[in-house]
Amino acid sequence: MKEKIKNILKLIGIGGLRSLLLTILRYPSFFLDLRRFIALSKKSKEQRFSLEMTDLYPCVNDKTTSTGFDRHYVFHTAWAARKVKKISPKVHYDLSSSLYFNAIVSAFVPIQFYDYRPAILNLTGLLSGKGDLYKLPFEDSSIDSLSCMHVVEHIGLGRYGDPVDYDGDLKAISEIKRVLSSGGNLLFVVPIGQNKIMYNAHRIYTYEQIITLFSDLRLVEFSLVQDGILGGTIIENANEDIANKQQYGCGMFWFKKT
């Protein structure tokens, strides 16, 4: 019963009250620092900046002992960048993955990036266009190097303005395989753990589900970012047993079409 109440509170957003309360409690420290800073500014020989109360921009949650980061998005993009470097394609195609990944990797490999909501992003080596994973604008077997990372789990949930479709992820995977050339490489990333839909955020897949969906491709590598505090590194060449223990792990699959 206690767990059920906890889940209901989480569902309606009250679960976030703890973080809100902690934020509020950090404001006294902010104002003490501000007071000290103003006193120091008055002692400075030169007033180099304006300092007005209307320009305050409180950042009260950043006094941490280490730098926090989103493990999924830091590690999967780092993993993929290294794979693209290893594959060394003439052109790499990406479907709706992280803009940071595309922007940085395009510095050393030309990238064509396609998204349902095209990004207005002008950089040398990077072409940005519109692409619908239900119907990609490419010929069959035409792409040698392709990535689609932390994307398919969202398709069909309507979160990004795409049509609601329970099987949207399956249709997207079918399109990805259709355009991948013989001998082509695919970098594919989704949440891994106990399969469920957390509507309308994302789906979570089991390792076996992904392997089955891509059974017509050869798995070159499966790597994993684990849940919680164990997620501080990438487990290269992870096994299915570790994947099955996750709640919301980051599964990174390198497939090759043979």
JODARA-V899334 format. One record per helix or strand. SS is the DSSP state (hx for helix, st for strand). FROM is the first residue (numbers start at 1). LEN is the number of residues. If there is no record, write none. Layout:
SS & FROM & LEN
SS & FROM & LEN
//
This chain:
hx & 2 & 10
hx & 14 & 12
hx & 27 & 17
hx & 53 & 3
hx & 71 & 17
st & 91 & 5
hx & 99 & 7
st & 110 & 6
st & 123 & 1
st & 126 & 5
st & 132 & 1
st & 135 & 1
st & 143 & 7
hx & 152 & 3
hx & 168 & 12
st & 180 & 13
st & 196 & 3
st & 202 & 4
hx & 207 & 7
st & 218 & 8
hx & 228 & 4
st & 235 & 1
hx & 240 & 5
st & 249 & 8
//
